[in-house]
């Protein structure tokens, strides 16, 4: 290739793979102007024009606009500056596409109706700041006028759900459910009651009477069952429930019969609010946190198992 060689549009077309019509368009727009013309008036291009055209092709394939490419070719912008900015823009596009992919998978898994699909898309399109504002509004609206202890409020704030840039379909579904939950006034009232109980330091009678050792054992036993995927209503739950019932009956000097299990269920139900438990479970999912066994809300599982036995 000689720096003094001149190329016709046809030759440029063969070298670059662009059509003659496309090269003529770039030439007419001044992006790759002809170097000179032949005696017959045909456009001719030198090596610099060929290189400009090849760079133009590369940048266009990367999705850059013609106006931006013109500034690069005219050296108003460096290739490094443009490609860095374009890479950042592509990162945003990739995150959006991944989010849409997660939404679609969540929709497919849930069998969502059209209205739920629209809601899911709208909620996941919120920016990180808007999502945080949603939770801030929930915290202020829930605890702003109540006598909840500062520790409870701080715990809710510290566990602010933050949907990642590349969420899984499970995280998308959890965020949508969470966003609906925190906007429900009945749920806010439940959270206030729970916070007031914690602020007053009121524990369950069965917890204090059973003792720390048995309660710690119960939490670990039920957490292990939950992690193993044991359904509290299944026969696999029976050995766990039998063991716990006998241990509690021994401490309370009671017979581990149906009446005692009914009593246990009522005792644990006093502090159990399924919606509050669900809130924390959704927060864990959205944040992608590893479930810590001693923080798993074990009472819902235990109560279900006790009720199943009671209804058997």
C-alpha positions, 0 to 999 in steps of 0.5 A, spaced: 500 500 500 503 506 497 501 513 500 501 516 494 496 511 491 489 514 489 483 509 490 476 510 486 470 509 490 469 502 487 476 500 490 474 503 497 468 499 497 472 492 495 477 494 501 472 496 506 466 492 504 461 498 504 457 499 498 458 504 493 452 508 495 454 508 503 461 511 501 458 516 497 454 518 502 459 519 507 463 523 502 457 527 500 456 529 508 464 531 508 466 525 513 470 522 508 472 527 503 475 525 496 482 527 496 481 529 488 478 528 482 480 524 476 480 528 469 473 525 468 470 528 474 470 521 478 472 521 486 479 519 488 481 517 495 488 517 498 491 512 503 489 517 509 481 517 506 482 509 506 484 509 513 479 514 516 473 510 512 476 504 516 476 507 523 469 510 521 466 503 520 469 500 526 466 506 530 459 505 527 459 498 528 460 500 536 454 504 535 457 511 535 453 516 532 456 519 525 456 526 529 461 523 534 465 520 529 466 526 525 469 529 531 474 524 532 476 524 525 477 531 525 481 530 532 476 534 536 475 528 540 480 522 541 479 515 540 480 514 547 475 519 550 470 517 545 471 509 546 471 510 554 464 514 554 461 509 549 463 503 554 460 507 560 454 508 555 454 501 553 454 499 561 448 502 562 445 499 556 447 492 558 444 493 565 438 495 563 437 489 558 439 485 564 434 488 568 429 487 563 431 479 562 430 478 570 423 482 569 421 477 563 424 471 567 420 473 573 414 474 569 414 467 566 415 464 573 410 467 576 405 467 570 403 474 571 397 478 568 398 484 564 397 489 570 402 486 574 407 486 568 406 493 568 407 494 575 413 490 575 416 494 570 415 500 573 417 499 580 424 496 577 425 502 572 426 506 578 433 509 580 437 507 586 435 514 589 428 513 588 428 506 591 431 508 597 426 514 597 421 509 597 424 505 603 425 512 607 418 514 606 416 507 609 420 508 615 418 515 616 411 514 615 411 508 620 415 510 625 415 518 625 409 518 630 410 512 634 414 510 640 418 505 637 425 504 640 431 507 636 434 501 635 428 498 631 428 504 627 436 503 626 435 496 624 430 497 619 434 503 616 441 499 616 437 493 612 435 498 607 433 493 601 437 495 595 436 492 588 443 490 584 444 493 577 444 485 575 438 482 579 436 475 579 429 474 577 428 472 584 430 479 586 426 482 582 420 479 584 422 480 591 423 487 590 416 488 587 412 484 593 416 489 598 415 495 594 407 493 594 408 491 602 411 498 604 406 502 601 400 498 605 398 502 611 395 495 615 402 493 614 405 499 617 401 498 623 403 491 624 411 494 623 409 499 629 406 494 633 412 490 633 417 495 634 413 498 640 413 491 643 421 491 642 422 498 645 418 495 651 422 489 652 417 485 652 419 478 650 414 472 650 413 468 656 414 462 653 421 464 651 423 467 658 420 461 662 423 456 657 430 459 658 435 461 653 438 454 652 432 451 650 430 457 645 437 457 642 436 450 641 429 451 638 432 456 633 437 452 631 433 446 630 428 449 626 433 453 622 436 447 620 429 444 618 428 450 614 435 450 610 433 442 609 427 444 605 422 441 610 415 443 609 412 444 616 406 440 614 409 434 611 411 428 615 418 429 615 417 435 620 414 430 625 421 428 628 423 435 629 416 437 632 416 431 636 423 432 639 421 440 641 415 438 644 418 433 649 423 438 650 418 443 652 414 439 656 419 437 660 421 444 662 414 446 663 412 439 667 407 438 662 404 432 658 406 432 650 399 431 648 395 435 643 393 440 648 400 442 650 401 443 643 395 447 642 398 451 648 405 452 645 402 454 638 398 460 642 404 462 646 408 463 639 403 466 635 403 472 640 409 475 637 408 472 630 406 476 625 407 473 618 407 480 614 413 482 618 417 476 617 415 476 610 418 483 610 425 481 612 425 475 608 424 479 602 429 484 604 434 478 605 432 476 598 433 483 594 440 485 598 442 478 596 444 476 603 446 470 606 441 467 610 444 467 618 441 461 621 439 465 628 436 470 624 431 466 620 424 467 623 423 460 626 416 461 629 412 461 623 415 454 621 414 452 628 407 454 629 405 451 622 407 444 624 404 445 631 397 447 627 398 441 622 399 436 628 393 439 632 388 439 626 391 431 624 
